[in-house]
Amino acid sequence: MPHLLRYLRHARLSRAGAVLTAALLLLTGCGHPQNFGSPPALSASTPPSRADTGAIRWALYAEPPVLDYVYAFDYPQNTILSNVCESLMRLTPSLRTEPGLARKASHPDPLTWIYDLRPGVRFQHGGTMTADDAVYSLRRHMDEKIGSYWAEDFKNVRSIDKSGPLQITVKLGTPDALFPQAMANSAGTIADAATMRTEKTRFGTADGTLNCTGPYTLTSWSRGSSIKLTRFDHYWGRPARNTAVTFSFLPDAGARTNALLTGEVDGTYSPPPESLERLRASDEGKVYFGEGLTTINLALTDLKGTLGDVRVRRALSLALDRDGFARVAMHNSATPSSSLVTGETWNGLPQAERTARERGRPSTRRDLPQARRLIKEAHAQGKKITIATSPIGPDVSQLATAVQDAGTRIGLEVDLKTIAPDAFTALFSDAEARKGIDLFPYTYYLSLNDPLGFYTNMHTDEFENYGAFSSPAYDKLADEASAQGALPKRRHLAVQLEQLADRELPVIPVAELPNSVFLNKRITGAPTTISYLYYPWAADIGAARPQRTRP
């Protein structure tokens, strides 16, 4: 899914103009290059904790608008909610799926999923989980009046019914290989049905109640300031290794960085890219990197204009300086890529096919001569394209500048259209907002570890098909892959989809982006991967050193 609130997080940077100017000089070959170090090494987790600890303090770049799981569609809300509410299945720090609130998932035929629930699981504000809670929780995604942000995951679901005191049965209208994987993210969350019926629209708000099964209870929400979670002593799983977590809302990147370095907060996920060198050089803590299932891309929004000719799309892709963008704009935290998904998503593809796929990937190296030949062949010299940009982060503003440089070098007329952060966010949901724009940069993370999580987006009429790309051959292959339950076969079909996307370029890939987390010296144990959005990560955090006991 695209980062939505993430596009607002740098809006208040007082240094945005200076940062952009400096990066522009570097990306276009002027000025003196800086040493940005080596790309980060990835791990699945930070070192395990050595002992339990007291309360911890965590920085968030924005306050979540709501904590109702049906609207938990971005970093701030999922970072908190993953510790309070749980799903039928669980995404582990190694990005594999395991049983969660369901002790077992059965698939007796291509159109049926049966989930057997764990017995004796207690809700934080009273009551024990039953099949009625599970049915009610999942059906909310299918209620158009509620307007769940996860409704797409239920598009092939025909019914969700109780089939025993601790068992539910889901019937599909067509085979769907992505549905069972979605039961490990917010789409599979189970909450107390009685609370949701009583609270209605207050459920999960600052003035309402949140009643789930996770290792922490939501105990306070101070608007504009912080949210506090307290360890739930009757949790069915392993108890949290700390007593409480307070999330402080720090939208200013400089203030957030200073809070980390002074010990005002103990850690954060996704520290500001412009602060990474400072944080990595600090003796106060350490930056860790893990698989992010995240890519930085260029969304094409008008395939009837200049970019309607695939030769122009290929030329622009060839002219883009991916290496310069990754090293300079992203402070070497990103890796140039010619794929719309990360390498991790191809687990399950037989090794011989995986090797063949990697060898067959288009190069990420800049090739201006070939790009100019394609522009000449398409008779596109002097034709205009418009890029939307906004001063909200290097993955937007500086990538737009790099694209302008690339287009200008091959003979296109490239205009940058700077828009406000809220207008930029509207590009993801409003076709009217995209009028007059040919493309815009965006960062996309997968909520499940499957390449189809991205490649099905280019299916005709899909919501996230921003350029209205349409190909009967692509649609047919996407449908076949989505219905394929056998993992090796599904991955094989996904490779074919990727190859079609390579040829047609409905979206232009730019770079892979890892997940990152900063922890100060007193704590450890947090997962480094993007699993933290759906896994109770805070419960793993404890003391970095053994606690001394008094004689």
C-alpha positions as CSV (number, residue, x, y, z in Angstrom):
1,M,0.0,0.0,0.0
2,P,1.2,3.6,-0.5
3,H,2.5,5.5,2.4
4,L,-0.2,8.0,3.1
5,L,0.5,9.8,6.4
6,R,4.1,9.2,5.7
7,Y,3.8,11.9,2.9
8,L,2.9,14.4,5.6
9,R,5.7,13.7,8.0
10,H,8.3,16.1,6.5
11,A,5.9,18.9,5.8
12,R,7.1,21.0,8.7
13,L,10.8,20.8,8.0
14,S,12.4,24.2,8.2
15,R,15.4,22.9,6.3
16,A,13.5,21.3,3.5
17,G,14.5,23.9,0.9
18,A,18.2,23.7,1.9
19,V,18.1,19.9,1.8
20,L,16.5,19.9,-1.6
21,T,18.9,22.4,-3.0
22,A,22.0,20.5,-1.8
23,A,20.6,17.2,-3.2
24,L,19.8,18.8,-6.5
25,L,23.4,20.0,-6.9
26,L,24.6,16.5,-6.2
27,L,22.1,14.6,-8.3
28,T,22.8,16.8,-11.3
29,G,26.6,16.4,-11.0
30,C,27.4,19.8,-9.5
31,G,29.1,20.4,-6.1
32,H,31.4,18.1,-4.2
33,P,30.2,14.5,-3.5
34,Q,29.9,13.3,0.0
35,N,30.7,10.0,1.6
36,F,27.4,8.3,2.3
37,G,28.9,5.0,3.4
38,S,27.8,1.5,2.3
39,P,24.2,0.2,1.9
40,P,23.0,-1.2,5.3
41,A,23.2,-4.8,6.2
42,L,19.8,-6.4,7.0
43,S,18.7,-8.5,9.9
44,A,15.4,-9.9,11.1
45,S,15.7,-8.5,14.7
46,T,17.8,-6.6,17.1
47,P,19.7,-8.7,19.7
48,P,17.3,-10.4,22.1
49,S,16.6,-8.7,25.4
50,R,18.5,-9.8,28.5
51,A,15.9,-9.1,31.1
52,D,12.5,-7.4,31.6
53,T,12.4,-3.7,32.0
54,G,10.1,-0.9,33.0
55,A,8.2,1.6,30.8
56,I,9.6,2.5,27.4
57,R,9.1,5.7,25.3
58,W,8.6,5.6,21.6
59,A,8.6,8.3,18.9
60,L,5.9,8.5,16.2
61,Y,6.1,11.1,13.3
62,A,2.3,11.6,13.4
63,E,-0.7,11.0,15.6
64,P,-3.0,8.3,14.3
65,P,-6.4,9.6,13.3
66,V,-8.1,6.5,14.7
67,L,-7.2,3.1,16.1
68,D,-10.2,1.1,14.7
69,Y,-8.6,-1.7,12.8
70,V,-10.8,-1.3,9.7
71,Y,-9.1,2.1,9.2
72,A,-5.6,1.0,10.3
73,F,-3.9,1.6,6.9
74,D,-0.6,3.3,7.6
75,Y,2.4,3.5,9.9
76,P,1.2,5.5,13.0
77,Q,-2.0,3.5,13.7
78,N,-0.5,0.1,12.8
79,T,2.6,0.7,14.9
80,I,0.4,1.1,17.9
81,L,-2.4,-1.2,17.1
82,S,-0.2,-4.2,16.4
83,N,0.5,-4.3,20.2
84,V,-3.2,-4.0,21.3
85,C,-5.1,-6.0,18.7
86,E,-4.3,-9.3,17.0
87,S,-5.3,-11.2,13.8
88,L,-6.3,-14.8,13.0
89,M,-2.8,-15.4,11.7
90,R,0.4,-13.6,12.5
91,L,3.3,-12.2,10.4
92,T,6.5,-13.1,12.1
93,P,9.7,-11.0,12.2
94,S,11.1,-13.2,9.5
95,L,8.0,-12.3,7.4
96,R,6.5,-15.7,7.5
97,T,2.9,-16.5,8.5
98,E,2.1,-18.5,11.6
99,P,-1.1,-19.2,13.7
100,G,-2.3,-16.2,15.7
101,L,-5.7,-16.1,17.3
102,A,-6.5,-19.1,15.1
103,R,-4.6,-22.1,16.4
104,K,-5.2,-23.8,13.0
105,A,-6.3,-22.8,9.5
106,S,-7.7,-25.5,7.2
107,H,-8.3,-25.4,3.4
108,P,-10.5,-28.4,2.5
109,D,-11.3,-27.1,-1.0
110,P,-10.3,-24.1,-3.2
111,L,-13.3,-22.1,-2.0
112,T,-13.2,-22.7,1.7
113,W,-11.1,-21.6,4.7
114,I,-11.8,-22.9,8.2
115,Y,-10.3,-21.1,11.2
116,D,-10.2,-22.9,14.6
117,L,-9.8,-20.3,17.4
118,R,-7.6,-20.6,20.5
119,P,-9.6,-21.4,23.6
120,G,-9.6,-19.1,26.7
121,V,-8.3,-16.0,25.0
122,R,-9.4,-13.0,27.0
123,F,-10.3,-9.5,26.0
124,Q,-8.6,-6.6,27.8
125,H,-11.8,-5.1,29.2
126,G,-13.5,-8.4,30.0
127,G,-14.9,-11.4,28.2
128,T,-13.5,-14.3,26.3
129,M,-13.1,-14.6,22.6
130,T,-15.6,-16.7,20.7
131,A,-16.5,-17.4,17.1
132,D,-19.2,-14.7,17.3
133,D,-16.4,-12.1,17.9
134,A,-14.5,-13.4,14.9
135,V,-17.5,-13.4,12.5
136,Y,-18.5,-9.9,13.6
137,S,-15.0,-8.5,13.3
138,L,-14.4,-9.9,9.8
139,R,-17.8,-9.0,8.5
140,R,-17.2,-5.3,9.3
141,H,-14.8,-5.2,6.3
142,M,-17.7,-6.1,4.0
143,D,-20.1,-3.5,5.3
144,E,-20.1,-0.6,2.8
145,K,-21.5,1.8,5.4
146,I,-18.4,1.3,7.5
147,G,-16.0,1.8,4.5
148,S,-13.2,-0.4,5.6
149,Y,-9.8,0.4,4.1
150,W,-9.2,-3.4,3.9
151,A,-12.4,-4.2,1.9
152,E,-10.3,-5.2,-1.1
153,D,-9.0,-8.2,0.7
154,F,-12.6,-9.4,1.0
155,K,-13.6,-8.9,-2.7
156,N,-13.8,-12.7,-3.3
157,V,-15.5,-13.6,0.0
158,R,-19.1,-14.7,-0.2
159,S,-19.8,-15.6,3.4
160,I,-18.3,-15.6,6.9
161,D,-20.1,-17.8,9.3
162,K,-19.8,-19.5,12.7
163,S,-19.3,-23.2,12.3
164,G,-18.7,-24.0,16.0
165,P,-18.2,-22.3,19.3
166,L,-14.5,-21.6,18.4
167,Q,-14.6,-22.1,14.6
168,I,-15.5,-19.9,11.7
169,T,-15.8,-20.8,8.0
170,V,-15.1,-18.4,5.1
171,K,-16.5,-19.2,1.7
172,L,-15.0,-17.7,-1.4
173,G,-16.7,-17.0,-4.8
174,T,-13.4,-17.7,-6.6
175,P,-10.0,-19.0,-5.4
176,D,-7.9,-16.3,-3.9
177,A,-4.4,-17.0,-2.8
178,L,-4.0,-13.6,-1.2
179,F,-7.0,-13.8,1.2
180,P,-5.4,-16.3,3.7
181,Q,-2.2,-14.1,3.7
182,A,-4.3,-11.0,4.5
183,M,-5.6,-12.7,7.7
184,A,-2.1,-11.9,9.2
185,N,-2.6,-8.2,8.8
186,S,-5.3,-5.8,9.9
187,A,-7.8,-7.5,7.7
188,G,-7.8,-10.5,10.0
189,T,-8.1,-8.6,13.3
190,I,-10.5,-9.9,15.9
191,A,-12.0,-7.5,18.5
192,D,-14.8,-7.8,21.1
193,A,-18.1,-7.7,19.3
194,A,-20.1,-6.4,22.2
195,T,-17.7,-3.4,22.6
196,M,-18.0,-2.6,18.9
197,R,-21.8,-2.8,18.9
198,T,-21.9,-0.5,22.0
199,E,-19.2,2.0,20.9
200,K,-20.2,2.2,17.2
201,T,-18.2,5.1,15.6
202,R,-16.5,5.8,19.0
203,F,-14.7,2.4,18.8
204,G,-10.9,3.0,18.6
205,T,-11.1,6.8,19.0
206,A,-9.6,9.0,21.6
207,D,-13.0,9.3,23.3
208,G,-14.0,5.7,22.9
209,T,-12.8,2.2,23.9
210,L,-10.5,-0.3,22.2
211,N,-11.1,-3.9,23.4
212,C,-8.9,-6.6,21.9
213,T,-6.6,-9.5,22.9
214,G,-3.1,-8.2,22.5
215,P,-0.3,-8.0,25.1
216,Y,-1.1,-4.3,25.9
217,T,-4.2,-2.4,26.8
218,L,-4.8,1.2,25.6
219,T,-4.9,3.1,28.8
220,S,-4.7,6.8,27.7
221,W,-4.8,9.0,24.7
222,S,-3.9,12.6,25.1
223,R,-4.8,14.4,21.8
224,G,-1.9,16.0,20.1
225,S,0.6,14.6,22.6
226,S,0.8,10.9,23.3
227,I,-0.8,7.5,23.7
228,K,0.0,5.1,26.5
229,L,-0.2,1.3,26.4
230,T,0.0,-0.8,29.6
231,R,1.0,-4.5,29.8
232,F,-2.1,-6.8,29.8
233,D,-1.5,-9.3,32.6
234,H,-4.0,-11.8,31.3
235,Y,-2.5,-12.1,27.8
236,W,-2.8,-15.6,26.4
237,G,0.8,-15.5,24.9
238,R,4.2,-14.7,26.2
239,P,4.0,-11.6,28.6
240,A,5.5,-8.3,27.4
241,R,9.1,-7.8,28.6
242,N,8.3,-4.2,29.6
243,T,5.5,-2.7,31.7
244,A,4.2,0.1,29.4
245,V,4.9,1.9,26.2
246,T,4.2,5.7,25.7
247,F,4.1,6.9,22.1
248,S,5.0,10.6,21.7
249,F,3.9,12.4,18.5
250,L,6.9,14.3,17.1
251,P,6.1,15.4,13.6
252,D,9.2,17.6,13.2
253,A,12.1,15.5,12.0
254,G,14.7,17.5,13.8
255,A,12.8,17.4,17.1
256,R,12.3,13.6,16.7
257,T,16.1,13.1,16.1
258,N,17.0,15.2,19.1
259,A,14.6,13.3,21.3
260,L,16.3,10.1,20.3
261,L,19.8,11.4,20.9
262,T,19.0,13.0,24.3
263,G,17.1,10.0,25.6
264,E,13.8,11.8,25.7
265,V,12.5,8.7,23.8
266,D,14.0,5.3,23.6
267,G,13.4,4.4,20.0
268,T,11.5,4.8,16.8
269,Y,10.8,3.0,13.5
270,S,11.7,4.8,10.2
271,P,13.9,7.6,11.6
272,P,14.2,10.6,9.2
273,P,16.5,9.7,6.2
274,E,18.3,13.0,6.6
275,S,19.2,12.1,10.2
276,L,20.6,8.6,9.5
277,E,24.3,9.6,9.4
278,R,23.9,11.4,12.7
279,L,22.1,8.6,14.4
280,R,24.5,5.9,13.0
281,A,27.4,7.9,14.4
282,S,25.9,8.4,17.8
283,D,27.1,6.6,20.9
284,E,23.6,6.9,22.4
285,G,22.1,4.0,20.4
286,K,22.1,2.1,17.2
287,V,20.3,2.1,13.9
288,Y,19.3,-1.4,12.6
289,F,17.9,-2.3,9.2
290,G,15.6,-5.1,8.1
291,E,13.5,-6.2,5.2
292,G,10.9,-3.5,4.4
293,L,8.9,-5.1,1.5
294,T,9.1,-1.5,0.3
295,T,9.9,0.1,-3.1
296,I,10.1,3.6,-4.3
297,N,8.4,4.1,-7.7
298,L,7.0,6.5,-10.2
299,A,3.2,6.2,-10.7
300,L,2.1,7.0,-14.2
301,T,-1.3,8.8,-14.1
302,D,-1.9,9.7,-17.8
303,L,-1.3,7.0,-20.4
304,K,-3.2,9.0,-23.1
305,G,-0.6,11.7,-23.2
306,T,3.2,11.7,-23.9
307,L,3.7,8.7,-21.6
308,G,1.1,6.7,-23.6
309,D,4.0,5.6,-25.9
310,V,5.8,2.8,-24.1
311,R,9.0,3.9,-25.8
312,V,8.9,7.2,-23.9
313,R,8.3,5.4,-20.7
314,R,11.3,3.1,-21.3
315,A,13.4,6.1,-22.3
316,L,12.6,7.9,-19.0
317,S,13.4,4.8,-17.1
318,L,16.7,4.4,-18.8
319,A,17.6,8.1,-18.3
320,L,16.9,8.0,-14.5
321,D,20.0,8.1,-12.3
322,R,18.8,5.5,-9.7
323,D,22.2,5.2,-8.2
324,G,22.6,8.9,-7.5
325,F,19.1,9.1,-6.0
326,A,19.7,6.1,-3.7
327,R,23.1,7.3,-2.6
328,V,22.4,11.0,-2.2
329,A,18.7,11.7,-1.7
330,M,18.1,8.6,0.4
331,H,21.5,8.8,2.2
332,N,22.5,5.3,0.9
333,S,19.7,3.7,2.8
334,A,18.0,2.6,-0.5
335,T,19.2,0.3,-3.2
336,P,18.6,0.9,-7.0
337,S,16.0,-1.5,-8.4
338,S,14.3,-2.4,-11.7
339,S,11.6,-4.3,-9.9
340,L,8.4,-3.1,-8.3
341,V,8.8,-5.6,-5.4
342,T,11.8,-6.5,-3.2
343,G,13.8,-9.7,-3.5
344,E,12.4,-11.1,-0.3
345,T,8.9,-11.6,-1.9
346,W,10.3,-14.3,-4.2
347,N,10.7,-16.9,-1.4
348,G,9.1,-20.1,-2.6
349,L,10.3,-19.7,-6.1
350,P,12.5,-22.7,-7.0
351,Q,16.2,-21.7,-6.8
352,A,16.8,-22.3,-10.5
353,E,13.9,-20.0,-11.5
354,R,15.0,-17.5,-8.9
355,T,18.5,-17.3,-10.4
356,A,17.1,-17.1,-13.9
357,R,14.8,-14.2,-12.8
358,E,17.6,-12.3,-11.2
359,R,19.8,-12.7,-14.3
360,G,17.0,-11.5,-16.6
361,R,16.2,-8.3,-14.7
362,P,16.6,-5.1,-16.6
363,S,19.7,-3.1,-15.6
364,T,19.4,-0.2,-13.2
365,R,22.3,1.6,-14.8
366,R,21.7,4.9,-16.6
367,D,21.8,4.7,-20.4
368,L,21.3,8.1,-21.9
369,P,22.3,7.2,-25.5
370,Q,19.7,4.4,-25.7
371,A,17.1,6.7,-24.0
372,R,17.7,9.4,-26.6
373,R,17.3,6.9,-29.4
374,L,13.9,5.8,-28.1
375,I,12.7,9.4,-27.8
376,K,13.8,10.1,-31.3
377,E,12.1,6.9,-32.5
378,A,8.9,7.9,-30.8
379,H,9.1,11.5,-32.2
380,A,8.8,12.8,-28.7
381,Q,11.5,15.5,-28.7
382,G,10.2,18.6,-27.0
383,K,7.0,16.9,-25.8
384,K,5.9,17.8,-22.3
385,I,5.3,15.8,-19.1
386,T,4.3,17.1,-15.7
387,I,5.5,15.6,-12.4
388,A,3.7,16.3,-9.2
389,T,6.0,17.0,-6.2
390,S,5.7,18.2,-2.7
391,P,8.3,19.2,0.0
392,I,7.6,16.3,2.2
393,G,10.6,14.0,2.0
394,P,13.4,12.9,-0.3
395,D,11.4,10.0,-1.8
396,V,9.1,12.6,-3.3
397,S,10.8,16.0,-3.8
398,Q,14.3,14.8,-4.7
399,L,13.0,11.9,-6.9
400,A,10.9,14.4,-8.8
401,T,13.9,16.5,-9.3
402,A,15.9,13.5,-10.5
403,V,13.1,12.7,-13.0
404,Q,13.1,16.2,-14.3
405,D,16.8,16.0,-14.8
406,A,16.5,12.7,-16.7
407,G,13.7,13.9,-18.9
408,T,15.5,17.1,-19.8
409,R,18.7,15.3,-20.7
410,I,16.8,13.2,-23.3
411,G,14.9,16.0,-24.9
412,L,11.6,16.1,-23.1
413,E,10.1,19.2,-21.6
414,V,9.5,18.5,-17.9
415,D,7.5,20.6,-15.6
416,L,7.5,20.2,-11.8
417,K,4.1,20.9,-10.2
418,T,4.6,21.6,-6.5
419,I,1.5,20.9,-4.5
420,A,0.6,21.0,-0.8
421,P,1.1,17.8,1.3
422,D,-2.7,17.2,1.6
423,A,-3.1,17.7,-2.1
424,F,-0.4,15.2,-2.8
425,T,-2.1,12.6,-0.5
426,A,-5.3,13.1,-2.6
427,L,-3.4,11.8,-5.7
428,F,-3.9,8.3,-4.2
429,S,-7.6,8.4,-3.9
430,D,-9.0,11.1,-6.3
431,A,-8.8,10.8,-10.1
432,E,-9.7,14.5,-10.3
433,A,-6.7,15.4,-8.3
434,R,-4.5,13.6,-10.8
435,K,-5.8,15.5,-13.8
436,G,-3.0,17.5,-15.6
437,I,-0.3,15.3,-14.0
438,D,1.6,12.6,-15.9
439,L,3.4,10.9,-13.0
440,F,4.3,11.3,-9.4
441,P,6.8,9.6,-7.0
442,Y,5.5,7.3,-4.4
443,T,6.7,4.8,-1.9
444,Y,4.8,1.5,-1.5
445,Y,5.0,-1.2,1.1
446,L,3.4,-4.6,0.9
447,S,1.1,-5.8,3.8
448,L,1.8,-9.4,2.8
449,N,5.0,-11.1,1.6
450,D,3.9,-11.9,-1.9
451,P,4.8,-10.2,-5.2
452,L,1.2,-10.4,-6.3
453,G,0.5,-7.9,-3.5
454,F,1.8,-5.3,-5.9
455,Y,1.5,-6.8,-9.4
456,T,-2.3,-7.3,-9.1
457,N,-2.6,-3.5,-8.7
458,M,-2.2,-3.1,-12.4
459,H,-5.2,-5.2,-13.2
460,T,-7.8,-3.2,-15.1
461,D,-10.1,-1.1,-12.9
462,E,-8.0,-1.8,-9.7
463,F,-8.2,1.1,-7.3
464,E,-4.4,1.6,-7.2
465,N,-4.1,1.4,-11.0
466,Y,-3.6,5.2,-11.1
467,G,-2.9,5.4,-14.8
468,A,-5.8,3.2,-15.9
469,F,-3.4,0.7,-17.5
470,S,-5.3,-2.0,-19.3
471,S,-4.1,-5.2,-20.9
472,P,-6.3,-8.3,-21.4
473,A,-3.1,-10.5,-21.3
474,Y,-2.0,-8.9,-18.0
475,D,-5.5,-9.3,-16.5
476,K,-5.7,-12.9,-17.5
477,L,-2.3,-13.8,-16.0
478,A,-3.0,-11.8,-12.8
479,D,-6.3,-13.7,-12.4
480,E,-4.6,-17.0,-12.9
481,A,-1.8,-16.2,-10.5
482,S,-4.2,-15.0,-7.8
483,A,-6.2,-18.2,-8.0
484,Q,-3.2,-20.4,-7.7
485,G,-2.8,-22.0,-4.3
486,A,0.4,-23.9,-4.9
487,L,3.3,-21.5,-4.0
488,P,5.9,-22.5,-6.6
489,K,3.3,-22.2,-9.4
490,R,2.0,-18.9,-8.1
491,R,5.6,-17.5,-8.0
492,H,6.2,-18.8,-11.5
493,L,3.1,-16.9,-12.8
494,A,4.2,-13.8,-10.8
495,V,7.5,-13.8,-12.7
496,Q,5.6,-13.8,-15.9
497,L,3.5,-10.8,-14.6
498,E,6.7,-9.0,-13.7
499,Q,8.1,-9.6,-17.2
500,L,4.9,-8.1,-18.7
501,A,5.3,-5.1,-16.3
502,D,8.9,-4.7,-17.4
503,R,7.9,-4.4,-21.0
504,E,4.9,-2.2,-20.5
505,L,6.1,-0.1,-17.5
506,P,2.7,0.9,-16.1
507,V,4.7,1.9,-13.1
508,I,8.5,2.8,-13.2
509,P,10.5,1.1,-10.5
510,V,13.3,3.2,-8.8
511,A,14.7,1.6,-5.6
512,E,14.2,-0.8,-2.7
513,L,13.9,0.7,0.7
514,P,14.7,-1.3,3.9
515,N,12.9,-0.9,7.2
516,S,14.9,0.9,9.9
517,V,14.7,1.2,13.7
518,F,16.7,3.2,16.2
519,L,17.1,1.9,19.8
520,N,19.0,3.6,22.6
521,K,21.6,1.6,24.6
522,R,19.3,0.5,27.4
523,I,16.8,-1.5,25.4
524,T,16.9,-4.2,22.7
525,G,14.7,-7.0,21.2
526,A,12.6,-5.1,18.6
527,P,12.2,-6.7,15.2
528,T,13.8,-4.8,12.4
529,T,11.5,-5.9,9.6
530,I,8.2,-4.3,8.5
531,S,6.5,-7.1,10.4
532,Y,6.1,-4.6,13.3
533,L,3.0,-3.2,11.6
534,Y,1.1,-6.4,12.4
535,Y,3.3,-8.2,15.0
536,P,3.3,-7.3,18.7
537,W,6.9,-5.9,18.5
538,A,6.9,-3.8,21.7
539,A,6.4,-6.9,23.8
540,D,9.8,-8.2,22.7
541,I,11.6,-5.1,23.9
542,G,13.5,-5.5,27.2
543,A,16.7,-4.5,28.9
544,A,19.9,-4.7,26.8
545,R,21.9,-5.7,29.9
546,P,21.1,-8.2,32.7
547,Q,19.5,-6.5,35.7
548,R,21.6,-6.5,38.8
549,T,20.0,-8.1,41.9
550,R,20.7,-6.8,45.3
551,P,22.2,-9.3,47.8
